[in-house]
Amino acid sequence: MDFHGLTVCELPPNGQGISALEILNILSGDALAEMAPNGAEYLHVLAEAIKIAFANRDHFLTDPDDCRLPLAELISPAYGERARRMIQPGRAMAFPPPGAAMRGSDTVYIAAADRRGTSSP
């Protein structure tokens, strides 16, 4: 997906890369650059976007044979706008119900690519 002129690529579902794309989609309409880096407003908006994306991850992301992940919707501009409207300045959303995120363990994969597409894990 495009995020402020940068192309962001992630591993396809059923990995957690969809969460990163959804978070960027939610944040794409906010003027984060105008907020104080690591200031209260900046961190609040970031934390709320992460909560929304992780709640969707916990609900939708599963075995690909059983997955009904609405991928195109979760990274669509219309969805990002609706999710942004859920974020209230100065008010934290309730946390998603506990459950799936507390079981098992998570893994992390990080890679970068240069302009020619050369990647490095």
N, CA, C and O atoms as CSV, one atom per row, in Angstrom:
chain,resi,resn,atom,element,x,y,z
A,1,MET,N,N,0.841,-1.174,0.000
A,1,MET,CA,C,0.000,0.000,0.000
A,1,MET,C,C,0.885,1.236,0.000
A,1,MET,O,O,2.072,1.165,0.320
A,2,ASP,N,N,0.304,2.354,-0.357
A,2,ASP,CA,C,1.016,3.623,-0.353
A,2,ASP,C,C,0.801,4.309,0.984
A,2,ASP,O,O,-0.330,4.396,1.463
A,3,PHE,N,N,1.869,4.795,1.589
A,3,PHE,CA,C,1.778,5.582,2.822
A,3,PHE,C,C,2.632,6.819,2.637
A,3,PHE,O,O,3.858,6.762,2.735
A,4,HIS,N,N,1.981,7.931,2.369
A,4,HIS,CA,C,2.657,9.211,2.177
A,4,HIS,C,C,3.767,9.122,1.134
A,4,HIS,O,O,4.870,9.626,1.339
A,5,GLY,N,N,3.456,8.471,0.012
A,5,GLY,CA,C,4.401,8.386,-1.091
A,5,GLY,C,C,5.390,7.236,-1.018
A,5,GLY,O,O,6.211,7.072,-1.920
A,6,LEU,N,N,5.329,6.444,0.032
A,6,LEU,CA,C,6.195,5.277,0.162
A,6,LEU,C,C,5.379,4.020,-0.070
A,6,LEU,O,O,4.234,3.938,0.375
A,7,THR,N,N,5.939,3.048,-0.753
A,7,THR,CA,C,5.265,1.774,-0.954
A,7,THR,C,C,5.647,0.845,0.190
A,7,THR,O,O,6.826,0.563,0.403
A,8,VAL,N,N,4.651,0.375,0.919
A,8,VAL,CA,C,4.878,-0.515,2.057
A,8,VAL,C,C,4.372,-1.895,1.668
A,8,VAL,O,O,3.215,-2.057,1.279
A,9,CYS,N,N,5.254,-2.894,1.776
A,9,CYS,CA,C,4.907,-4.272,1.445
A,9,CYS,C,C,5.005,-5.120,2.703
A,9,CYS,O,O,5.883,-4.906,3.538
A,10,GLU,N,N,4.116,-6.067,2.831
A,10,GLU,CA,C,4.108,-6.974,3.971
A,10,GLU,C,C,3.877,-8.391,3.477
A,10,GLU,O,O,3.413,-8.608,2.358
A,11,LEU,N,N,4.208,-9.349,4.331
A,11,LEU,CA,C,3.906,-10.742,4.009
A,11,LEU,C,C,2.396,-10.899,3.977
A,11,LEU,O,O,1.691,-10.236,4.738
A,12,PRO,N,N,1.893,-11.756,3.119
A,12,PRO,CA,C,0.437,-11.927,3.026
A,12,PRO,C,C,-0.121,-12.668,4.241
A,12,PRO,O,O,0.609,-13.334,4.975
A,13,PRO,N,N,-1.435,-12.534,4.430
A,13,PRO,CA,C,-2.061,-13.320,5.502
A,13,PRO,C,C,-1.772,-14.785,5.255
A,13,PRO,O,O,-1.733,-15.183,4.091
A,14,ASN,N,N,-1.574,-15.583,6.219
A,14,ASN,CA,C,-2.060,-15.371,7.561
A,14,ASN,C,C,-0.992,-14.881,8.531
A,14,ASN,O,O,-0.998,-15.281,9.696
A,15,GLY,N,N,-0.098,-14.046,8.093
A,15,GLY,CA,C,0.869,-13.404,8.967
A,15,GLY,C,C,0.326,-12.098,9.495
A,15,GLY,O,O,-0.734,-11.639,9.067
A,16,GLN,N,N,1.056,-11.492,10.432
A,16,GLN,CA,C,0.578,-10.267,11.065
A,16,GLN,C,C,0.895,-9.015,10.262
A,16,GLN,O,O,0.637,-7.904,10.725
A,17,GLY,N,N,1.450,-9.175,9.066
A,17,GLY,CA,C,1.748,-8.012,8.239
A,17,GLY,C,C,0.524,-7.175,7.945
A,17,GLY,O,O,0.628,-5.961,7.773
A,18,ILE,N,N,-0.644,-7.812,7.885
A,18,ILE,CA,C,-1.887,-7.060,7.658
A,18,ILE,C,C,-2.102,-6.027,8.753
A,18,ILE,O,O,-2.644,-4.954,8.486
A,19,SER,N,N,-1.690,-6.327,9.976
A,19,SER,CA,C,-1.864,-5.372,11.082
A,19,SER,C,C,-1.063,-4.100,10.825
A,19,SER,O,O,-1.561,-2.997,11.050
A,20,ALA,N,N,0.178,-4.248,10.355
A,20,ALA,CA,C,0.996,-3.070,10.057
A,20,ALA,C,C,0.355,-2.229,8.958
A,20,ALA,O,O,0.311,-1.003,9.057
A,21,LEU,N,N,-0.143,-2.887,7.907
A,21,LEU,CA,C,-0.798,-2.144,6.824
A,21,LEU,C,C,-2.064,-1.455,7.320
A,21,LEU,O,O,-2.344,-0.317,6.941
A,22,GLU,N,N,-2.830,-2.142,8.165
A,22,GLU,CA,C,-4.051,-1.525,8.693
A,22,GLU,C,C,-3.720,-0.326,9.570
A,22,GLU,O,O,-4.390,0.702,9.483
A,23,ILE,N,N,-2.703,-0.440,10.411
A,23,ILE,CA,C,-2.299,0.688,11.265
A,23,ILE,C,C,-1.900,1.876,10.390
A,23,ILE,O,O,-2.328,3.001,10.648
A,24,LEU,N,N,-1.089,1.642,9.367
A,24,LEU,CA,C,-0.697,2.734,8.472
A,24,LEU,C,C,-1.901,3.316,7.760
A,24,LEU,O,O,-1.974,4.528,7.560
A,25,ASN,N,N,-2.849,2.471,7.374
A,25,ASN,CA,C,-4.067,2.951,6.725
A,25,ASN,C,C,-4.842,3.875,7.659
A,25,ASN,O,O,-5.316,4.931,7.239
A,26,ILE,N,N,-4.969,3.483,8.910
A,26,ILE,CA,C,-5.683,4.318,9.882
A,26,ILE,C,C,-4.946,5.634,10.097
A,26,ILE,O,O,-5.578,6.685,10.208
A,27,LEU,N,N,-3.625,5.588,10.155
A,27,LEU,CA,C,-2.826,6.787,10.420
A,27,LEU,C,C,-2.644,7.676,9.203
A,27,LEU,O,O,-2.217,8.822,9.343
A,28,SER,N,N,-2.958,7.177,8.008
A,28,SER,CA,C,-2.668,7.936,6.795
A,28,SER,C,C,-3.401,9.266,6.727
A,28,SER,O,O,-2.913,10.189,6.074
A,29,GLY,N,N,-4.531,9.400,7.361
A,29,GLY,CA,C,-5.270,10.649,7.314
A,29,GLY,C,C,-4.891,11.626,8.403
A,29,GLY,O,O,-5.304,12.785,8.352
A,30,ASP,N,N,-4.121,11.199,9.383
A,30,ASP,CA,C,-3.749,12.085,10.482
A,30,ASP,C,C,-2.498,12.871,10.148
A,30,ASP,O,O,-1.601,12.389,9.456
A,31,ALA,N,N,-2.460,14.061,10.643
A,31,ALA,CA,C,-1.299,14.914,10.410
A,31,ALA,C,C,-0.261,14.631,11.492
A,31,ALA,O,O,0.062,15.506,12.295
A,32,LEU,N,N,0.258,13.405,11.510
A,32,LEU,CA,C,1.227,13.033,12.544
A,32,LEU,C,C,2.449,13.937,12.509
A,32,LEU,O,O,3.056,14.208,13.546
A,33,ALA,N,N,2.810,14.403,11.324
A,33,ALA,CA,C,3.988,15.256,11.196
A,33,ALA,C,C,3.816,16.567,11.955
A,33,ALA,O,O,4.799,17.190,12.356
A,34,GLU,N,N,2.568,16.984,12.153
A,34,GLU,CA,C,2.305,18.235,12.864
A,34,GLU,C,C,2.259,18.041,14.379
A,34,GLU,O,O,2.237,19.014,15.133
A,35,MET,N,N,2.244,16.781,14.824
A,35,MET,CA,C,2.205,16.497,16.258
A,35,MET,C,C,3.625,16.390,16.783
A,35,MET,O,O,4.542,16.018,16.050
A,36,ALA,N,N,3.801,16.716,18.053
A,36,ALA,CA,C,5.122,16.595,18.670
A,36,ALA,C,C,5.533,15.124,18.682
A,36,ALA,O,O,4.801,14.286,19.209
A,37,PRO,N,N,6.694,14.799,18.108
A,37,PRO,CA,C,7.133,13.396,18.127
A,37,PRO,C,C,7.177,12.872,19.566
A,37,PRO,O,O,7.762,13.492,20.454
A,38,ASN,N,N,6.554,11.738,19.765
A,38,ASN,CA,C,6.460,11.107,21.080
A,38,ASN,C,C,5.710,11.950,22.103
A,38,ASN,O,O,5.798,11.701,23.306
A,39,GLY,N,N,4.969,12.955,21.620
A,39,GLY,CA,C,4.122,13.736,22.508
A,39,GLY,C,C,2.854,12.954,22.838
A,39,GLY,O,O,2.578,11.920,22.229
A,40,ALA,N,N,2.098,13.447,23.791
A,40,ALA,CA,C,0.898,12.750,24.257
A,40,ALA,C,C,-0.106,12.525,23.128
A,40,ALA,O,O,-0.644,11.425,22.999
A,41,GLU,N,N,-0.366,13.541,22.313
A,41,GLU,CA,C,-1.347,13.412,21.229
A,41,GLU,C,C,-0.877,12.374,20.202
A,41,GLU,O,O,-1.661,11.533,19.760
A,42,TYR,N,N,0.387,12.436,19.831
A,42,TYR,CA,C,0.982,11.508,18.866
A,42,TYR,C,C,0.878,10.070,19.363
A,42,TYR,O,O,0.406,9.191,18.642
A,43,LEU,N,N,1.320,9.835,20.594
A,43,LEU,CA,C,1.295,8.487,21.157
A,43,LEU,C,C,-0.131,7.981,21.347
A,43,LEU,O,O,-0.387,6.787,21.191
A,44,HIS,N,N,-1.062,8.872,21.682
A,44,HIS,CA,C,-2.465,8.485,21.847
A,44,HIS,C,C,-3.038,7.976,20.523
A,44,HIS,O,O,-3.643,6.906,20.475
A,45,VAL,N,N,-2.847,8.742,19.458
A,45,VAL,CA,C,-3.376,8.352,18.143
A,45,VAL,C,C,-2.740,7.037,17.696
A,45,VAL,O,O,-3.436,6.161,17.182
A,46,LEU,N,N,-1.447,6.889,17.883
A,46,LEU,CA,C,-0.749,5.664,17.513
A,46,LEU,C,C,-1.275,4.472,18.311
A,46,LEU,O,O,-1.555,3.420,17.736
A,47,ALA,N,N,-1.411,4.624,19.615
A,47,ALA,CA,C,-1.900,3.521,20.458
A,47,ALA,C,C,-3.321,3.119,20.079
A,47,ALA,O,O,-3.634,1.928,20.058
A,48,GLU,N,N,-4.174,4.072,19.784
A,48,GLU,CA,C,-5.558,3.753,19.428
A,48,GLU,C,C,-5.625,3.037,18.079
A,48,GLU,O,O,-6.414,2.107,17.911
A,49,ALA,N,N,-4.807,3.463,17.120
A,49,ALA,CA,C,-4.770,2.779,15.818
A,49,ALA,C,C,-4.295,1.336,15.991
A,49,ALA,O,O,-4.824,0.423,15.358
A,50,ILE,N,N,-3.307,1.140,16.842
A,50,ILE,CA,C,-2.808,-0.209,17.110
A,50,ILE,C,C,-3.886,-1.053,17.769
A,50,ILE,O,O,-4.046,-2.221,17.415
A,51,LYS,N,N,-4.625,-0.498,18.711
A,51,LYS,CA,C,-5.715,-1.247,19.360
A,51,LYS,C,C,-6.742,-1.731,18.343
A,51,LYS,O,O,-7.173,-2.883,18.386
A,52,ILE,N,N,-7.128,-0.852,17.435
A,52,ILE,CA,C,-8.128,-1.212,16.419
A,52,ILE,C,C,-7.588,-2.352,15.544
A,52,ILE,O,O,-8.274,-3.348,15.316
A,53,ALA,N,N,-6.357,-2.192,15.062
A,53,ALA,CA,C,-5.778,-3.205,14.173
A,53,ALA,C,C,-5.588,-4.540,14.890
A,53,ALA,O,O,-5.842,-5.593,14.305
A,54,PHE,N,N,-5.148,-4.511,16.140
A,54,PHE,CA,C,-4.932,-5.764,16.867
A,54,PHE,C,C,-6.252,-6.448,17.207
A,54,PHE,O,O,-6.314,-7.676,17.247
A,55,ALA,N,N,-7.297,-5.680,17.449
A,55,ALA,CA,C,-8.611,-6.298,17.675
A,55,ALA,C,C,-9.059,-7.026,16.413
A,55,ALA,O,O,-9.602,-8.128,16.491
A,56,ASN,N,N,-8.834,-6.414,15.245
A,56,ASN,CA,C,-9.179,-7.074,13.981
A,56,ASN,C,C,-8.294,-8.291,13.740
A,56,ASN,O,O,-8.772,-9.326,13.276
A,57,ARG,N,N,-7.011,-8.171,14.053
A,57,ARG,CA,C,-6.102,-9.309,13.917
A,57,ARG,C,C,-6.600,-10.488,14.753
A,57,ARG,O,O,-6.662,-11.618,14.269
A,58,ASP,N,N,-6.951,-10.219,16.000
A,58,ASP,CA,C,-7.388,-11.289,16.892
A,58,ASP,C,C,-8.704,-11.907,16.444
A,58,ASP,O,O,-8.958,-13.084,16.701
A,59,HIS,N,N,-9.534,-11.125,15.781
A,59,HIS,CA,C,-10.838,-11.631,15.340
A,59,HIS,C,C,-10.762,-12.365,14.000
A,59,HIS,O,O,-11.359,-13.430,13.840
A,60,PHE,N,N,-10.032,-11.800,13.041
A,60,PHE,CA,C,-10.060,-12.311,11.668
A,60,PHE,C,C,-8.922,-13.245,11.289
A,60,PHE,O,O,-9.127,-14.153,10.483
A,61,LEU,N,N,-7.729,-13.053,11.841
A,61,LEU,CA,C,-6.554,-13.767,11.366
A,61,LEU,C,C,-6.492,-15.172,11.952
A,61,LEU,O,O,-6.419,-15.350,13.167
A,62,THR,N,N,-6.522,-16.147,11.083
A,62,THR,CA,C,-6.556,-17.536,11.511
A,62,THR,C,C,-5.996,-18.426,10.415
A,62,THR,O,O,-5.360,-17.941,9.479
A,63,ASP,N,N,-6.225,-19.690,10.525
A,63,ASP,CA,C,-5.808,-20.654,9.516
A,63,ASP,C,C,-6.370,-20.214,8.163
A,63,ASP,O,O,-7.563,-19.925,8.068
A,64,PRO,N,N,-5.547,-20.156,7.117
A,64,PRO,CA,C,-6.036,-19.697,5.815
A,64,PRO,C,C,-7.239,-20.482,5.288
A,64,PRO,O,O,-8.048,-19.941,4.534
A,65,ASP,N,N,-7.360,-21.755,5.682
A,65,ASP,CA,C,-8.513,-22.540,5.236
A,65,ASP,C,C,-9.809,-22.097,5.909
A,65,ASP,O,O,-10.895,-22.326,5.377
A,66,ASP,N,N,-9.699,-21.465,7.071
A,66,ASP,CA,C,-10.882,-21.019,7.814
A,66,ASP,C,C,-11.021,-19.503,7.823
A,66,ASP,O,O,-11.986,-18.975,8.375
A,67,CYS,N,N,-10.078,-18.804,7.225
A,67,CYS,CA,C,-9.998,-17.351,7.314
A,67,CYS,C,C,-10.982,-16.667,6.369
A,67,CYS,O,O,-11.049,-16.980,5.180
A,68,ARG,N,N,-11.726,-15.747,6.914
A,68,ARG,CA,C,-12.586,-14.889,6.109
A,68,ARG,C,C,-12.150,-13.436,6.329
A,68,ARG,O,O,-12.946,-12.568,6.687
A,69,LEU,N,N,-10.871,-13.213,6.103
A,69,LEU,CA,C,-10.249,-11.916,6.346
A,69,LEU,C,C,-10.673,-10.921,5.271
A,69,LEU,O,O,-10.420,-11.145,4.087
A,70,PRO,N,N,-11.316,-9.820,5.672
A,70,PRO,CA,C,-11.706,-8.802,4.687
A,70,PRO,C,C,-10.526,-7.884,4.367
A,70,PRO,O,O,-10.559,-6.686,4.645
A,71,LEU,N,N,-9.491,-8.469,3.781
A,71,LEU,CA,C,-8.230,-7.777,3.548
A,71,LEU,C,C,-8.405,-6.467,2.783
A,71,LEU,O,O,-7.925,-5.424,3.227
A,72,ALA,N,N,-9.075,-6.510,1.660
A,72,ALA,CA,C,-9.223,-5.300,0.839
A,72,ALA,C,C,-9.920,-4.187,1.615
A,72,ALA,O,O,-9.571,-3.015,1.473
A,73,GLU,N,N,-10.902,-4.551,2.433
A,73,GLU,CA,C,-11.607,-3.532,3.214
A,73,GLU,C,C,-10.713,-2.943,4.292
A,73,GLU,O,O,-10.703,-1.726,4.481
A,74,LEU,N,N,-9.956,-3.784,5.011
A,74,LEU,CA,C,-9.138,-3.312,6.126
A,74,LEU,C,C,-8.052,-2.336,5.697
A,74,LEU,O,O,-7.604,-1.525,6.508
A,75,ILE,N,N,-7.622,-2.394,4.445
A,75,ILE,CA,C,-6.592,-1.454,3.996
A,75,ILE,C,C,-7.147,-0.442,2.982
A,75,ILE,O,O,-6.387,0.232,2.287
A,76,SER,N,N,-8.476,-0.349,2.910
A,76,SER,CA,C,-9.090,0.623,2.003
A,76,SER,C,C,-9.123,2.013,2.651
A,76,SER,O,O,-9.232,2.115,3.873
A,77,PRO,N,N,-9.030,3.074,1.857
A,77,PRO,CA,C,-9.114,4.429,2.406
A,77,PRO,C,C,-10.421,4.676,3.167
A,77,PRO,O,O,-10.421,5.375,4.181
A,78,ALA,N,N,-11.520,4.117,2.693
A,78,ALA,CA,C,-12.808,4.325,3.373
A,78,ALA,C,C,-12.782,3.725,4.774
A,78,ALA,O,O,-13.267,4.341,5.724
A,79,TYR,N,N,-12.220,2.532,4.906
A,79,TYR,CA,C,-12.125,1.910,6.225
A,79,TYR,C,C,-11.197,2.719,7.130
A,79,TYR,O,O,-11.512,2.944,8.299
A,80,GLY,N,N,-10.052,3.157,6.594
A,80,GLY,CA,C,-9.127,3.971,7.385
A,80,GLY,C,C,-9.812,5.210,7.943
A,80,GLY,O,O,-9.594,5.579,9.096
A,81,GLU,N,N,-10.636,5.848,7.128
A,81,GLU,CA,C,-11.370,7.040,7.569
A,81,GLU,C,C,-12.364,6.692,8.682
A,81,GLU,O,O,-12.441,7.401,9.685
A,82,ARG,N,N,-13.118,5.614,8.512
A,82,ARG,CA,C,-14.078,5.202,9.555
A,82,ARG,C,C,-13.359,4.874,10.862
A,82,ARG,O,O,-13.822,5.249,11.940
A,83,ALA,N,N,-12.238,4.181,10.769
A,83,ALA,CA,C,-11.475,3.823,11.972
A,83,ALA,C,C,-10.902,5.069,12.640
A,83,ALA,O,O,-10.905,5.165,13.867
A,84,ARG,N,N,-10.408,6.032,11.842
A,84,ARG,CA,C,-9.880,7.281,12.413
A,84,ARG,C,C,-10.942,8.022,13.209
A,84,ARG,O,O,-10.640,8.629,14.237
A,85,ARG,N,N,-12.184,7.975,12.741
A,85,ARG,CA,C,-13.268,8.671,13.453
A,85,ARG,C,C,-13.567,8.030,14.801
A,85,ARG,O,O,-14.189,8.660,15.657
A,86,MET,N,N,-13.133,6.784,15.007
A,86,MET,CA,C,-13.321,6.117,16.296
A,86,MET,C,C,-12.364,6.661,17.353
A,86,MET,O,O,-12.621,6.533,18.550
A,87,ILE,N,N,-11.266,7.264,16.916
A,87,ILE,CA,C,-10.253,7.763,17.845
A,87,ILE,C,C,-10.679,9.118,18.383
A,87,ILE,O,O,-10.849,10.075,17.628
A,88,GLN,N,N,-10.848,9.188,19.694
A,88,GLN,CA,C,-11.286,10.413,20.369
A,88,GLN,C,C,-10.085,11.078,21.048
A,88,GLN,O,O,-9.388,10.428,21.827
A,89,PRO,N,N,-9.831,12.352,20.770
A,89,PRO,CA,C,-8.725,13.031,21.447
A,89,PRO,C,C,-8.923,12.989,22.965
A,89,PRO,O,O,-10.010,13.271,23.469
A,90,GLY,N,N,-7.871,12.638,23.672
A,90,GLY,CA,C,-7.916,12.662,25.126
A,90,GLY,C,C,-8.741,11.563,25.773
A,90,GLY,O,O,-8.974,11.601,26.981
A,91,ARG,N,N,-9.188,10.584,24.993
A,91,ARG,CA,C,-9.994,9.504,25.569
A,91,ARG,C,C,-9.568,8.165,24.972
A,91,ARG,O,O,-9.603,7.967,23.758
A,92,ALA,N,N,-9.167,7.256,25.850
A,92,ALA,CA,C,-8.731,5.941,25.398
A,92,ALA,C,C,-9.932,5.038,25.162
A,92,ALA,O,O,-10.891,5.045,25.934
A,93,MET,N,N,-9.868,4.264,24.089
A,93,MET,CA,C,-10.887,3.252,23.821
A,93,MET,C,C,-10.712,2.109,24.804
A,93,MET,O,O,-9.627,1.900,25.345
A,94,ALA,N,N,-11.781,1.380,25.027
A,94,ALA,CA,C,-11.673,0.159,25.826
A,94,ALA,C,C,-10.771,-0.819,25.082
A,94,ALA,O,O,-10.762,-0.860,23.852
A,95,PHE,N,N,-10.028,-1.592,25.828
A,95,PHE,CA,C,-9.189,-2.603,25.198
A,95,PHE,C,C,-10.059,-3.695,24.607
A,95,PHE,O,O,-11.143,-3.973,25.121
A,96,PRO,N,N,-9.595,-4.317,23.532
A,96,PRO,CA,C,-10.329,-5.453,22.985
A,96,PRO,C,C,-10.428,-6.547,24.050
A,96,PRO,O,O,-9.600,-6.601,24.960
A,97,PRO,N,N,-11.417,-7.403,23.944
A,97,PRO,CA,C,-11.543,-8.474,24.935
A,97,PRO,C,C,-10.284,-9.328,24.976
A,97,PRO,O,O,-9.694,-9.608,23.932
A,98,PRO,N,N,-9.866,-9.744,26.165
A,98,PRO,CA,C,-8.684,-10.591,26.243
A,98,PRO,C,C,-8.958,-11.946,25.620
A,98,PRO,O,O,-10.113,-12.354,25.496
A,99,GLY,N,N,-7.932,-12.625,25.240
A,99,GLY,CA,C,-8.133,-13.946,24.670
A,99,GLY,C,C,-7.000,-14.363,23.778
A,99,GLY,O,O,-5.909,-14.688,24.247
A,100,ALA,N,N,-7.259,-14.355,22.498
A,100,ALA,CA,C,-6.318,-14.935,21.529
A,100,ALA,C,C,-4.922,-14.335,21.627
A,100,ALA,O,O,-3.937,-15.058,21.475
A,101,ALA,N,N,-4.812,-13.052,21.872
A,101,ALA,CA,C,-3.489,-12.430,21.911
A,101,ALA,C,C,-2.684,-12.892,23.120
A,101,ALA,O,O,-1.461,-12.757,23.133
A,102,MET,N,N,-3.341,-13.426,24.118
A,102,MET,CA,C,-2.642,-13.866,25.322
A,102,MET,C,C,-2.169,-15.314,25.218
A,102,MET,O,O,-1.352,-15.749,26.029
A,103,ARG,N,N,-2.657,-16.053,24.255
A,103,ARG,CA,C,-2.277,-17.461,24.112
A,103,ARG,C,C,-1.092,-17.571,23.170
A,103,ARG,O,O,-0.949,-16.787,22.232
A,104,GLY,N,N,-0.246,-18.555,23.434
A,104,GLY,CA,C,0.851,-18.842,22.528
A,104,GLY,C,C,1.900,-17.748,22.531
A,104,GLY,O,O,2.071,-17.029,23.516
A,105,SER,N,N,2.600,-17.635,21.415
A,105,SER,CA,C,3.637,-16.627,21.293
A,105,SER,C,C,3.560,-16.017,19.905
A,105,SER,O,O,2.920,-16.566,19.008
A,106,ASP,N,N,4.212,-14.887,19.736
A,106,ASP,CA,C,4.240,-14.204,18.458
A,106,ASP,C,C,5.651,-14.277,17.888
A,106,ASP,O,O,6.615,-14.510,18.617
A,107,THR,N,N,5.759,-14.081,16.603
A,107,THR,CA,C,7.054,-13.994,15.951
A,107,THR,C,C,7.134,-12.668,15.235
A,107,THR,O,O,6.112,-12.043,14.953
A,108,VAL,N,N,8.340,-12.238,14.941
A,108,VAL,CA,C,8.553,-10.969,14.268
A,108,VAL,C,C,9.438,-11.214,13.054
A,108,VAL,O,O,10.388,-11.995,13.116
A,109,TYR,N,N,9.124,-10.548,11.959
A,109,TYR,CA,C,9.941,-10.599,10.758
A,109,TYR,C,C,10.131,-9.169,10.279
A,109,TYR,O,O,9.155,-8.435,10.126
A,110,ILE,N,N,11.355,-8.769,10.045
A,110,ILE,CA,C,11.637,-7.419,9.574
A,110,ILE,C,C,12.519,-7.527,8.339
A,110,ILE,O,O,13.480,-8.296,8.316
A,111,ALA,N,N,12.187,-6.753,7.314
A,111,ALA,CA,C,13.003,-6.707,6.105
A,111,ALA,C,C,12.970,-5.293,5.549
A,111,ALA,O,O,12.026,-4.541,5.793
A,112,ALA,N,N,13.991,-4.943,4.812
A,112,ALA,CA,C,14.047,-3.636,4.164
A,112,ALA,C,C,14.456,-3.855,2.717
A,112,ALA,O,O,15.123,-4.836,2.389
A,113,ALA,N,N,14.050,-2.931,1.854
A,113,ALA,CA,C,14.410,-3.026,0.434
A,113,ALA,C,C,14.879,-1.658,-0.039
A,113,ALA,O,O,14.362,-0.623,0.380
A,114,ASP,N,N,15.872,-1.682,-0.923
A,114,ASP,CA,C,16.324,-0.417,-1.494
A,114,ASP,C,C,15.497,-0.088,-2.741
A,114,ASP,O,O,14.543,-0.799,-3.057
A,115,ARG,N,N,15.853,0.963,-3.435
A,115,ARG,CA,C,15.080,1.405,-4.607
A,115,ARG,C,C,15.006,0.364,-5.725
A,115,ARG,O,O,14.065,0.357,-6.518
A,116,ARG,N,N,16.006,-0.510,-5.777
A,116,ARG,CA,C,16.021,-1.553,-6.807
A,116,ARG,C,C,15.262,-2.807,-6.365
A,116,ARG,O,O,15.139,-3.760,-7.134
A,117,GLY,N,N,14.758,-2.810,-5.143
A,117,GLY,CA,C,14.024,-3.969,-4.653
A,117,GLY,C,C,14.909,-4.995,-3.982
A,117,GLY,O,O,14.446,-6.079,-3.627
A,118,THR,N,N,16.195,-4.664,-3.801
A,118,THR,CA,C,17.084,-5.580,-3.116
A,118,THR,C,C,16.686,-5.593,-1.647
A,118,THR,O,O,16.641,-4.552,-0.992
A,119,SER,N,N,16.397,-6.793,-1.137
A,119,SER,CA,C,15.935,-6.849,0.252
A,119,SER,C,C,16.987,-7.466,1.149
A,119,SER,O,O,17.914,-8.137,0.696
A,120,SER,N,N,16.813,-7.219,2.425
A,120,SER,CA,C,17.723,-7.748,3.428
A,120,SER,C,C,16.930,-8.079,4.683
A,120,SER,O,O,16.438,-7.170,5.352
A,121,PRO,N,N,16.792,-9.384,5.026
A,121,PRO,CA,C,16.054,-9.733,6.257
A,121,PRO,C,C,16.846,-9.368,7.487
A,121,PRO,O,O,16.383,-9.589,8.607
